[in-house]
Amino acid sequence: WASPPPPAATKFGLGVTSASATRGRRRSNVGLNVAASSLAMLGVLRYGKTGGGNSRMAGGRPTASSRRRGAARKSTVVHMVNRYKGLPGARLAHRGIFDEVVDVPWSSRFEPRLHDSALVSLVHGRPGLLADLVVLCAGAAARANEEWLKLRFGAVCATFQWLDSMQDVEGSLFWANALNGAFQPVSPVSRVPLVAKTGKLPGDLAGTFMRVGPNPAHWPPKKRTHVFDGDGMVHTVRIAGGEALYNCAFMETARWKIEQRRNAEHFLRIGEFHGLCGLAKMFLASITDNMFTGVQAHEASTANTAVGFTPDGRLWAMNESGAPFRFRLDEHGCPASVGFDTLGGTLMGQMSAHPKFDRRTGETFFHGSSHGAQPSFYIGRIVDGVVTDRVELPLTPGFHHDIFITERYVVVVDGSMNFDPHAIVMGEPLWTFGFERKLRFGLWPRSDRRMAAEDIIWIDSAEAAEIVHTLHAYDEGGRVVLWAPVCRGQPGARDVVLGDVGPAQMHRIDIDVAARSVDVRRVPGSHLRTEFPRIRDDAIGRRVDYGYSALQGDGSFGFNFIGIAKWNFQAGGLERTVHFPAGVVGGEPIFIPSTDSTGRDDDGYIGMFLWNTKTCESSFVVYDAHTLDPEPVVELQVPRRVPIGFHALWVSEEELQMQG
């Protein structure tokens, strides 16, 4: 049929309008179309061929004026209930709980298919009464279910708004004013040229520095908000040809997109886990499928904690609560979101923010956990972009933020922090130090072909301690040696997420596999507070001589990093430190290999963002990793504030070309 539709179709309320009149707008509701055609068929049953009065049916078709009868005799109308034929765009497009039909020519909306059991037929002599009744009932049920979903959605939203009003939002934002507003959010920007404040960019430096952190998209928030709650934003410094560009962009996750459409916060946040209202919110969110958004649990992450580069060339932004979120960098270093990476459907759960990439073998080892009604913990292996192993381990819920690998082993760290959801009611941290829970390690021999829970070797230490991040690990004879900042219990002490835990200090830990013993010892430099430890990323899994960590200043806020420490694993302790000028704080020290490397483990640079709390200025600095001279090789002025973030990464020029 050519436009306009025949009068018979218009009479039966099929609700089709011309393409020119409705382009880009919603079409008639499918349920109403079904009901209209079904009611028309009921008229066939009532009056049929015998007819009666002015409602007599002629040949199974309704009588009408001469003009309408002529048109009806020439038409065959078949309404597709389960699908539309013709152009692909004519299929139903789901928009939450609403159905829409996109614009297509009239002739492609309907096409005769006389042998489809799901058709509502108005064909002469084929009333299809039973099918009409079934479809009518189905349409009514679908409409009722749609209205019920709307009602429940509205009720849940109203309940959350009421619970929001019962919580102290402003009191949860203490972190926003810490360090003179260092964590307050900023808007995205791209291709901002950076000029040298001091020094000069070295000629053997080419690639992209990137760091991810939380950046709330809705500010000021209307819900209680924790410092970890912000949407993931990746900040980059692209260095090439002696020039540098700054970029930053949101990781456009599913939750970010939904909240952008709603122009408001919607998903549950860590900051809301406070008091009885927080407990009620957790319960409501758990029984409403992420508040009726339909977003799967492993795709509800903010992707705001760490960034990584896989052996097969994928850039990931990661957070404990979901699968890794994939993004790309363009030639100017600007991040572009791709989406959650489920590795071809083989990863359908959470992954920690700290998988270990062995560039020597091409393997990636990861762990994950969930803290729901049935807590779980698992480790796994990825080869060639596919999860090949995933093993559940019987661990008591804890912090479990990091693992480590050597050439021989993959090692799980089971520390002394306890996950306590009941602490929400009292407004206490979700993780508190368990003085009776001993630090232990689970070692899986990499020589085994497949991971299995029974092959894990568990070795307990004699003391309670927690390890949040590991620095470096290697095999030495029959032992596994780990260097890491270690925290011990300190009653009454509070971190931004941990309770009853003292400061992190560097230790050497010897794990004797044969003797099943653990020796945790202090080293020269253990008196320093330090966190965010890193070695060069291309050396993970093999032995190196040097590592670096961020020095922490005094105070309860855990991100006041005031300098850098360099550790010498061969000498057995601290080699040297650098302290930033007074009032300046930094972040995680990232090793940047020199393009003219001589092969030394420290032949390169250390890069990071700095924030001056006095002048409220941001900069990007590069230090000599070998000498660790307090005067940076170059300091690039950033003409806007760069919020303090979490973990960072350097990607070389060659690796940028590997992006899949």
C-alpha positions as CSV (number, residue, x, y, z in Angstrom):
1,W,0.0,0.0,0.0
2,A,1.1,3.6,-0.7
3,S,0.6,6.4,1.7
4,P,-2.0,7.3,2.9
5,P,-3.3,4.0,4.4
6,P,-6.7,2.7,3.2
7,P,-9.8,4.0,5.0
8,A,-10.5,0.5,6.3
9,A,-7.2,0.4,8.2
10,T,-8.0,3.9,9.6
11,K,-11.4,2.7,10.7
12,F,-10.0,-0.2,12.6
13,G,-7.8,2.1,14.6
14,L,-4.5,0.6,13.5
15,G,-3.0,4.0,14.4
16,V,-0.6,4.3,11.6
17,T,0.4,7.8,10.5
18,S,2.4,8.9,7.6
19,A,6.2,9.1,7.7
20,S,6.3,12.8,7.0
21,A,3.9,13.6,9.8
22,T,5.6,11.6,12.5
23,R,9.3,11.4,11.7
24,G,11.3,11.3,15.0
25,R,8.3,11.0,17.2
26,R,6.7,8.1,19.1
27,R,4.1,6.0,17.2
28,S,0.9,4.6,18.5
29,N,1.0,2.1,21.2
30,V,1.2,-1.5,20.0
31,G,-1.2,-2.7,22.7
32,L,-3.9,-0.3,21.5
33,N,-3.5,-1.5,17.9
34,V,-3.9,-5.1,19.1
35,A,-7.0,-4.2,21.1
36,A,-8.6,-2.3,18.3
37,S,-8.1,-5.1,15.8
38,S,-9.3,-7.6,18.3
39,L,-12.5,-5.7,19.1
40,A,-13.1,-5.4,15.3
41,M,-13.0,-9.2,15.1
42,L,-15.4,-9.5,17.9
43,G,-17.8,-7.6,15.7
44,V,-17.5,-10.4,13.1
45,L,-18.6,-12.9,15.7
46,R,-21.5,-10.8,16.8
47,Y,-23.0,-10.0,13.4
48,G,-21.2,-12.3,11.0
49,K,-22.8,-13.0,7.6
50,T,-26.3,-13.0,8.9
51,G,-26.0,-9.4,9.9
52,G,-28.7,-7.3,11.4
53,G,-30.1,-3.8,10.8
54,N,-27.5,-1.1,10.0
55,S,-24.7,-3.4,11.3
56,R,-25.0,-6.1,8.6
57,M,-21.7,-7.7,7.6
58,A,-21.0,-8.2,3.9
59,G,-18.8,-11.2,3.1
60,G,-17.1,-11.0,6.6
61,R,-16.3,-7.3,6.3
62,P,-18.3,-4.5,7.9
63,T,-20.7,-2.5,5.9
64,A,-20.0,1.1,5.3
65,S,-20.6,3.8,2.8
66,S,-19.9,3.0,-0.8
67,R,-16.6,4.7,-0.7
68,R,-15.4,2.8,2.4
69,R,-16.7,-0.5,1.2
70,G,-14.8,-0.2,-2.1
71,A,-11.6,0.5,-0.2
72,A,-12.2,-2.3,2.2
73,R,-12.7,-4.9,-0.5
74,K,-9.4,-4.1,-2.0
75,S,-7.5,-4.3,1.2
76,T,-6.0,-7.1,3.2
77,V,-4.9,-6.0,6.7
78,V,-2.6,-8.2,8.8
79,H,-1.4,-6.8,12.1
80,M,1.8,-8.4,13.3
81,V,1.7,-8.8,17.1
82,N,5.1,-10.3,17.8
83,R,7.0,-8.4,15.1
84,Y,6.9,-6.0,12.2
85,K,8.3,-7.1,8.8
86,G,10.0,-5.0,6.3
87,L,12.8,-2.7,7.3
88,P,14.9,-3.6,10.4
89,G,13.9,-0.3,11.9
90,A,10.3,-1.4,12.0
91,R,10.9,-3.8,14.9
92,L,10.0,-2.8,18.4
93,A,12.7,-0.9,20.2
94,H,12.6,-1.3,23.9
95,R,13.0,1.8,26.0
96,G,12.8,0.6,29.6
97,I,9.1,-0.1,30.2
98,F,7.9,1.6,27.1
99,D,7.6,0.3,23.5
100,E,8.1,2.4,20.5
101,V,8.0,1.9,16.7
102,V,10.5,3.8,14.6
103,D,9.5,5.6,11.4
104,V,9.2,3.4,8.3
105,P,7.0,3.6,5.1
106,W,3.4,2.4,5.5
107,S,3.9,-0.5,3.2
108,S,6.7,-2.0,5.3
109,R,4.6,-1.7,8.5
110,F,2.3,-4.5,7.5
111,E,2.7,-7.4,5.1
112,P,0.4,-10.3,4.6
113,R,1.6,-13.5,6.4
114,L,-1.4,-15.9,6.5
115,H,0.3,-18.8,8.2
116,D,1.8,-17.1,11.2
117,S,0.1,-18.2,14.4
118,A,0.8,-14.9,16.0
119,L,-1.2,-12.8,13.5
120,V,-4.4,-10.9,14.1
121,S,-6.2,-11.4,10.8
122,L,-8.9,-9.2,9.2
123,V,-8.7,-11.2,6.0
124,H,-12.0,-12.0,4.3
125,G,-13.4,-15.2,5.5
126,R,-10.6,-15.8,8.1
127,P,-11.8,-14.1,11.4
128,G,-9.1,-15.8,13.6
129,L,-11.3,-15.4,16.6
130,L,-9.3,-17.6,19.0
131,A,-6.0,-15.8,18.1
132,D,-7.7,-12.5,18.6
133,L,-9.0,-13.4,22.1
134,V,-5.5,-14.7,23.1
135,V,-3.8,-11.6,21.8
136,L,-6.4,-9.3,23.4
137,C,-5.8,-11.0,26.8
138,A,-2.0,-10.8,26.3
139,G,-2.2,-7.2,25.4
140,A,-4.3,-6.4,28.4
141,A,-1.9,-8.3,30.7
142,A,1.1,-6.6,29.2
143,R,-0.5,-3.2,29.7
144,A,-1.4,-4.1,33.3
145,N,2.2,-5.2,33.9
146,E,3.5,-2.0,32.4
147,E,1.3,0.1,34.7
148,W,2.4,-2.0,37.7
149,L,6.0,-1.5,36.8
150,K,5.5,2.2,36.6
151,L,3.7,2.2,40.0
152,R,6.5,0.2,41.7
153,F,9.2,2.4,40.1
154,G,7.4,5.5,41.4
155,A,7.0,4.0,44.8
156,V,10.6,3.0,45.1
157,C,11.8,6.4,43.9
158,A,9.6,8.1,46.4
159,T,10.8,5.8,49.2
160,F,14.4,6.6,48.4
161,Q,13.8,10.3,48.3
162,W,12.2,10.0,51.7
163,L,15.2,8.1,53.0
164,D,17.5,10.6,51.5
165,S,15.8,13.4,53.4
166,M,16.5,11.4,56.6
167,Q,20.3,11.3,56.0
168,D,22.9,14.0,56.5
169,V,24.1,14.7,53.0
170,E,26.2,17.7,53.9
171,G,28.0,15.9,56.7
172,S,29.1,13.2,54.4
173,L,31.0,15.6,52.2
174,F,33.8,16.4,54.6
175,W,36.3,15.0,52.1
176,A,35.3,17.6,49.5
177,N,36.9,20.4,51.6
178,A,40.0,18.4,52.5
179,L,43.3,19.5,51.1
180,N,41.6,22.8,50.0
181,G,39.1,21.2,47.7
182,A,41.5,18.7,46.0
183,F,38.7,16.1,45.4
184,Q,36.0,18.4,44.1
185,P,34.8,17.5,40.6
186,V,35.6,19.1,37.3
187,S,34.1,19.0,33.8
188,P,35.7,17.1,30.8
189,V,38.2,18.9,28.6
190,S,40.4,17.8,25.7
191,R,43.7,18.9,23.9
192,V,44.8,21.5,26.5
193,P,48.5,22.4,25.7
194,L,50.8,22.3,28.7
195,V,53.8,24.6,29.1
196,A,56.9,24.0,31.2
197,K,56.9,25.8,34.5
198,T,60.4,24.6,35.2
199,G,62.8,22.4,33.3
200,K,62.3,20.9,29.9
201,L,60.7,17.7,28.5
202,P,63.4,15.1,27.9
203,G,63.8,13.8,24.4
204,D,63.6,10.2,25.4
205,L,60.0,10.5,26.8
206,A,57.1,9.5,24.5
207,G,53.7,8.0,25.4
208,T,50.7,8.8,27.6
209,F,50.4,9.1,31.4
210,M,46.9,8.4,32.7
211,R,45.3,8.4,36.1
212,V,41.7,7.6,37.1
213,G,39.7,8.8,40.0
214,P,36.2,9.6,41.3
215,N,34.5,12.7,39.8
216,P,30.8,13.1,40.8
217,A,28.8,14.0,37.7
218,H,26.1,15.7,39.8
219,W,27.4,18.4,42.1
220,P,26.5,19.2,44.8
221,P,25.0,15.8,45.4
222,K,21.5,15.2,46.8
223,K,22.5,11.9,48.4
224,R,25.1,11.0,51.0
225,T,28.4,10.6,49.0
226,H,31.6,8.9,50.0
227,V,35.0,10.0,48.5
228,F,35.0,6.7,46.5
229,D,31.5,7.3,45.0
230,G,32.3,9.6,42.1
231,D,31.9,8.6,38.5
232,G,35.2,7.4,36.9
233,M,37.1,10.1,35.1
234,V,40.4,9.4,33.3
235,H,43.0,12.3,33.2
236,T,45.8,12.0,30.7
237,V,49.0,13.7,29.7
238,R,50.0,12.9,26.1
239,I,53.7,13.5,25.4
240,A,55.1,13.3,21.9
241,G,57.6,15.3,19.8
242,G,58.6,17.4,22.8
243,E,55.0,18.7,23.4
244,A,52.4,17.7,26.0
245,L,48.5,17.8,25.9
246,Y,46.1,17.4,28.8
247,N,42.7,15.6,28.5
248,C,40.1,14.3,30.9
249,A,36.8,12.4,30.2
250,F,34.2,10.5,32.0
251,M,34.0,6.7,31.7
252,E,30.5,6.6,30.2
253,T,29.3,3.5,32.1
254,A,25.7,2.3,32.2
255,R,25.0,4.0,35.5
256,W,26.6,7.3,34.3
257,K,24.3,7.3,31.2
258,I,21.1,6.6,33.2
259,E,21.9,9.3,35.7
260,Q,22.7,11.7,32.9
261,R,19.3,11.0,31.3
262,R,17.6,11.5,34.7
263,N,19.8,14.5,35.5
264,A,20.0,13.2,39.0
265,E,21.7,10.5,41.2
266,H,19.9,7.2,41.0
267,F,22.1,4.3,41.9
268,L,23.0,3.4,45.5
269,R,26.3,4.8,46.8
270,I,28.8,3.8,49.5
271,G,28.0,7.1,51.3
272,E,24.4,6.0,51.7
273,F,25.5,2.9,53.8
274,H,24.9,4.8,57.0
275,G,22.4,4.2,59.8
276,L,19.1,2.5,59.6
277,C,18.2,4.4,56.5
278,G,21.3,3.0,54.8
279,L,20.3,-0.5,55.8
280,A,16.8,0.1,54.3
281,K,18.3,1.3,51.1
282,M,20.5,-1.7,50.7
283,F,17.5,-4.0,51.2
284,L,15.4,-2.1,48.7
285,A,18.2,-2.0,46.1
286,S,18.8,-5.7,46.4
287,I,15.1,-6.6,45.7
288,T,14.5,-4.2,42.9
289,D,17.2,-5.1,40.3
290,N,19.2,-1.9,40.8
291,M,16.0,0.1,41.3
292,F,14.4,-1.3,38.1
293,T,17.1,-0.1,35.8
294,G,17.8,-3.6,34.6
295,V,21.5,-3.0,34.9
296,Q,23.3,-6.2,35.8
297,A,25.4,-6.2,39.0
298,H,28.7,-6.6,37.1
299,E,27.8,-3.6,34.9
300,A,26.9,-1.2,37.7
301,S,30.5,-0.2,38.4
302,T,31.8,3.4,38.4
303,A,35.1,2.4,36.9
304,N,37.0,4.9,39.1
305,T,39.8,3.0,40.9
306,A,42.6,1.8,38.7
307,V,43.7,1.7,35.0
308,G,45.4,-1.2,33.3
309,F,46.8,-2.3,30.0
310,T,46.3,-6.0,29.1
311,P,48.9,-8.1,27.2
312,D,46.5,-8.1,24.2
313,G,46.2,-4.4,24.1
314,R,43.0,-3.4,26.0
315,L,42.8,-0.4,28.2
316,W,40.7,-0.9,31.3
317,A,39.3,1.3,34.0
318,M,38.4,-0.8,37.0
319,N,36.5,-0.9,40.2
320,E,35.9,-3.7,42.7
321,S,32.1,-3.7,42.1
322,G,32.1,-4.7,38.4
323,A,33.7,-5.9,35.3
324,P,36.6,-3.9,33.8
325,F,35.4,-0.9,31.6
326,R,37.2,-0.6,28.3
327,F,38.2,2.7,26.7
328,R,40.6,3.9,24.0
329,L,43.0,6.8,23.6
330,D,43.0,8.8,20.4
331,E,46.2,10.3,18.9
332,H,46.0,13.3,21.2
333,G,45.5,11.1,24.3
334,C,41.8,11.8,24.8
335,P,39.9,8.9,26.4
336,A,36.9,7.5,24.6
337,S,34.6,5.0,26.3
338,V,33.9,1.6,24.7
339,G,32.0,-0.3,27.3
340,F,32.3,-3.1,29.9
341,D,34.6,-5.9,28.8
342,T,33.1,-9.3,29.5
343,L,35.8,-11.0,27.5
344,G,33.5,-12.5,25.0
345,G,31.0,-13.5,27.6
346,T,33.5,-15.4,29.7
347,L,33.6,-12.8,32.5
348,M,30.2,-12.2,34.0
349,G,31.1,-11.0,37.5
350,Q,33.2,-8.5,39.5
351,M,36.9,-8.2,39.0
352,S,39.2,-6.4,41.5
353,A,40.9,-3.2,40.5
354,H,44.3,-4.9,40.6
355,P,44.6,-7.8,38.2
356,K,48.2,-8.8,37.5
357,F,49.5,-8.7,33.9
358,D,52.4,-11.0,33.1
359,R,53.8,-9.5,29.8
360,R,56.3,-12.4,29.6
361,T,53.7,-15.1,29.3
362,G,50.7,-13.0,28.1
363,E,48.6,-14.2,31.1
364,T,46.4,-12.0,33.3
365,F,45.5,-13.2,36.8
366,F,42.6,-11.6,38.7
367,H,40.4,-12.0,41.7
368,G,37.0,-10.9,42.7
369,S,34.4,-11.1,45.5
370,S,30.8,-10.2,46.3
371,H,29.4,-9.3,49.7
372,G,25.7,-10.2,49.1
373,A,23.5,-12.7,50.9
374,Q,25.9,-15.4,49.8
375,P,29.5,-14.0,49.9
376,S,32.0,-15.4,47.5
377,F,35.7,-15.0,46.6
378,Y,37.4,-16.3,43.5
379,I,40.6,-16.1,41.5
380,G,41.0,-16.6,37.7
381,R,43.2,-16.5,34.7
382,I,42.8,-14.8,31.3
383,V,44.6,-16.0,28.2
384,D,44.2,-14.4,24.7
385,G,41.2,-12.3,25.9
386,V,39.2,-15.2,27.4
387,V,38.8,-16.4,31.0
388,T,40.3,-19.9,31.0
389,D,40.1,-20.5,34.8
390,R,37.9,-19.4,37.6
391,V,38.0,-21.0,41.1
392,E,35.9,-20.3,44.1
393,L,37.8,-20.2,47.4
394,P,36.3,-20.5,50.9
395,L,37.4,-17.1,52.4
396,T,35.8,-15.2,55.2
397,P,34.6,-11.8,53.8
398,G,37.4,-9.3,54.1
399,F,39.0,-6.4,52.2
400,H,40.9,-8.5,49.7
401,H,42.0,-5.6,47.5
402,D,45.2,-7.0,45.9
403,I,47.0,-10.2,44.9
404,F,50.5,-10.7,43.6
405,I,52.4,-13.1,41.3
406,T,55.9,-14.4,40.9
407,E,57.4,-16.6,38.1
408,R,56.2,-19.7,40.1
409,Y,53.1,-18.7,42.0
410,V,49.9,-16.7,42.0
411,V,49.3,-15.6,45.6
412,V,46.1,-14.5,47.4
413,V,46.4,-12.1,50.3
414,D,43.9,-12.9,53.1
415,G,44.4,-10.1,55.6
416,S,42.8,-9.3,59.0
417,M,40.1,-6.8,57.9
418,N,36.5,-8.1,58.5
419,F,33.6,-7.0,56.4
420,D,30.8,-6.0,58.8
421,P,27.5,-4.9,57.2
422,H,26.0,-4.5,60.7
423,A,28.4,-1.6,61.2
424,I,26.2,0.4,58.8
425,V,23.6,0.8,61.5
426,M,26.1,2.5,63.8
427,G,27.6,4.6,61.1
428,E,31.0,2.7,61.4
429,P,33.4,1.7,58.6
430,L,32.3,-1.3,56.5
431,W,35.7,-3.0,57.2
432,T,37.2,-3.2,60.7
433,F,40.4,-4.8,61.9
434,G,40.0,-8.3,63.3
435,F,42.7,-8.7,66.0
436,E,42.0,-12.4,66.2
437,R,42.2,-13.0,62.4
438,K,45.8,-13.9,61.3
439,L,47.3,-12.8,58.0
440,R,47.7,-15.7,55.6
441,F,48.5,-16.4,52.0
442,G,47.2,-18.8,49.4
443,L,49.7,-19.9,46.8
444,W,48.8,-21.5,43.5
445,P,51.7,-23.1,41.6
446,R,51.7,-21.7,38.1
447,S,53.2,-25.0,36.9
448,D,49.8,-26.6,37.3
449,R,47.9,-26.6,34.0
450,R,44.5,-25.8,35.6
451,M,43.5,-23.9,38.6
452,A,41.8,-25.9,41.4
453,A,40.9,-25.0,44.9
454,E,42.5,-28.1,46.3
455,D,45.9,-27.1,44.8
456,I,46.0,-23.8,46.7
457,I,48.7,-23.9,49.5
458,W,47.5,-22.0,52.5
459,I,50.2,-20.6,54.9
460,D,49.3,-18.7,58.0
461,S,51.4,-16.0,59.7
462,A,51.7,-15.7,63.5
463,E,50.2,-12.2,63.6
464,A,47.2,-10.2,62.6
465,A,47.9,-7.7,59.8
466,E,46.5,-6.2,56.6
467,I,48.0,-5.6,53.2
468,V,46.1,-3.2,51.0
469,H,48.6,-2.9,48.1
470,T,51.6,-5.0,47.2
471,L,54.9,-3.5,45.9
472,H,57.0,-6.4,44.5
473,A,57.3,-10.2,44.8
474,Y,59.8,-12.7,43.6
475,D,61.0,-16.3,44.1
476,E,64.2,-16.9,46.2
477,G,65.1,-20.5,46.6
478,G,62.2,-22.3,48.2
479,R,60.7,-19.0,49.5
480,V,58.4,-16.3,48.1
481,V,59.5,-12.8,49.0
482,L,57.0,-10.0,49.1
483,W,57.6,-6.3,49.7
484,A,54.5,-4.4,50.8
485,P,53.2,-1.7,53.1
486,V,51.7,-3.6,56.1
487,C,49.0,-2.3,58.5
488,R,48.5,-3.5,62.0
489,G,45.6,-3.1,64.4
490,Q,45.1,0.2,66.2
491,P,41.9,0.5,68.3
492,G,39.9,3.6,67.6
493,A,41.9,4.6,64.5
494,R,39.8,5.3,61.4
495,D,40.6,5.6,57.7
496,V,38.2,6.8,55.0
497,V,37.1,3.1,54.6
498,L,38.9,1.1,57.3
499,G,38.4,1.0,61.0
500,D,40.8,0.1,63.9
501,V,43.8,0.0,61.6
502,G,47.1,1.8,61.9
503,P,49.4,3.4,59.3
504,A,50.9,1.4,56.4
505,Q,54.7,0.8,56.7
506,M,57.0,-1.0,54.4
507,H,57.9,-4.6,55.3
508,R,59.6,-7.6,53.8
509,I,57.6,-10.8,54.1
510,D,59.3,-14.2,53.5
511,I,56.9,-17.1,52.8
512,D,58.6,-20.5,53.2
513,V,56.6,-22.9,51.1
514,A,58.3,-26.1,52.4
515,A,58.2,-25.1,56.1
516,R,54.7,-23.5,55.8
517,S,55.8,-20.4,57.7
518,V,55.6,-16.7,57.3
519,D,58.2,-14.2,58.5
520,V,57.1,-10.5,58.5
521,R,60.0,-8.2,59.2
522,R,60.7,-4.5,59.3
523,V,63.3,-3.0,57.0
524,P,65.3,0.3,57.0
525,G,62.6,2.9,56.2
526,S,59.8,1.0,58.0
527,H,59.2,4.1,60.2
528,L,57.8,5.9,57.2
529,R,54.1,6.0,56.4
530,T,53.7,4.9,52.8
531,E,51.2,3.5,50.4
532,F,50.4,3.3,46.6
533,P,53.6,1.3,45.9
534,R,54.7,0.5,42.3
535,I,57.4,-1.1,40.3
536,R,57.8,-0.8,36.5
537,D,54.7,-2.5,34.9
538,D,56.7,-4.4,32.3
539,A,58.5,-6.3,35.2
540,I,55.5,-7.7,37.1
541,G,56.1,-11.4,37.7
542,R,59.9,-11.2,37.5
543,R,62.6,-9.9,39.8
544,V,63.8,-6.3,39.7
545,D,66.0,-4.2,41.9
546,Y,64.0,-1.1,42.6
547,G,60.5,0.0,43.5
548,Y,58.7,3.3,44.6
549,S,55.9,4.3,46.9
550,A,54.1,7.5,48.0
551,L,55.0,9.0,51.4
552,Q,52.0,9.9,53.5
553,G,51.8,12.9,55.8
554,D,50.3,13.0,59.3
555,G,46.5,13.1,59.7
556,S,43.6,10.9,59.3
557,F,42.9,11.7,55.6
558,G,44.7,9.0,53.6
559,F,45.5,10.9,50.4
560,N,47.9,13.6,51.7
561,F,50.9,12.2,49.8
562,I,53.8,14.5,50.5
563,G,56.7,12.8,48.7
564,I,58.2,9.7,47.1
565,A,60.3,6.8,48.5
566,K,62.6,4.6,46.5
567,W,63.2,1.1,47.7
568,N,66.3,-1.1,47.0
569,F,65.4,-4.8,47.2
570,Q,69.0,-5.9,46.8
571,A,70.2,-3.7,49.6
572,G,67.2,-4.5,51.7
573,G,65.5,-1.2,52.4
574,L,65.0,2.4,51.7
575,E,67.4,4.1,49.3
576,R,66.2,7.7,49.2
577,T,63.2,10.0,49.5
578,V,61.9,13.1,47.9
579,H,59.6,15.5,49.8
580,F,57.4,18.0,47.9
581,P,57.4,21.7,48.8
582,A,55.2,22.6,51.8
583,G,51.5,22.5,51.0
584,V,52.0,20.3,47.8
585,V,50.5,16.8,47.6
586,G,51.0,14.2,44.9
587,G,49.8,10.7,44.2
588,E,51.0,7.2,43.0
589,P,54.5,7.3,41.6
590,I,54.5,5.8,38.1
591,F,57.6,4.5,36.5
592,I,58.1,5.7,32.9
593,P,60.8,3.8,31.0
594,S,63.2,5.8,28.9
595,T,63.0,5.2,25.2
596,D,66.8,5.0,25.2
597,S,66.9,2.6,28.2
598,T,70.2,1.0,29.1
599,G,68.4,-1.9,30.7
600,R,68.7,-0.8,34.3
601,D,65.5,-1.2,36.3
602,D,65.5,2.4,37.3
603,D,66.5,3.8,33.9
604,G,63.6,6.2,33.3
605,Y,61.4,8.7,35.1
606,I,58.7,9.0,37.8
607,G,55.6,10.9,36.8
608,M,52.5,12.1,38.6
609,F,50.1,15.0,39.1
610,L,50.7,17.5,41.9
611,W,48.2,19.8,43.7
612,N,49.3,22.9,45.5
613,T,46.9,23.4,48.4
614,K,48.1,27.0,49.0
615,T,47.9,28.4,45.5
616,C,45.2,25.9,44.3
617,E,47.2,25.0,41.2
618,S,47.8,21.7,39.5
619,S,50.9,20.5,37.6
620,F,52.4,17.4,36.1
621,V,55.9,16.5,37.2
622,V,58.6,14.2,35.9
623,Y,61.5,13.1,38.3
624,D,64.6,11.2,37.4
625,A,63.9,7.6,38.6
626,H,67.6,6.8,39.0
627,T,68.8,9.8,41.0
628,L,65.5,10.8,42.4
629,D,66.8,14.3,42.6
630,P,64.3,16.6,44.5
631,E,64.4,19.0,41.6
632,P,62.1,17.6,38.9
633,V,63.3,17.1,35.4
634,V,60.3,19.1,34.2
635,E,57.1,20.5,35.8
636,L,54.3,21.2,33.4
637,Q,51.7,23.8,34.5
638,V,48.1,22.5,34.0
639,P,45.8,25.6,33.5
640,R,42.9,24.0,35.5
641,R,42.5,22.0,38.6
642,V,43.2,18.3,38.4
643,P,41.4,16.5,41.2
644,I,43.4,14.1,43.4
645,G,42.7,10.6,42.2
646,F,43.6,7.0,42.7
647,H,45.8,4.7,40.5
648,A,47.7,5.6,37.4
649,L,49.5,4.1,34.4
650,W,52.0,4.9,31.7
651,V,51.5,3.5,28.1
652,S,54.3,3.7,25.7
653,E,54.1,4.8,22.1
654,E,54.4,1.2,20.9
655,E,51.6,0.1,23.3
656,L,49.3,2.9,22.1
657,Q,49.6,1.4,18.6
658,M,48.5,-2.0,20.1
659,Q,45.1,-0.8,21.2
660,G,42.5,-3.4,20.1
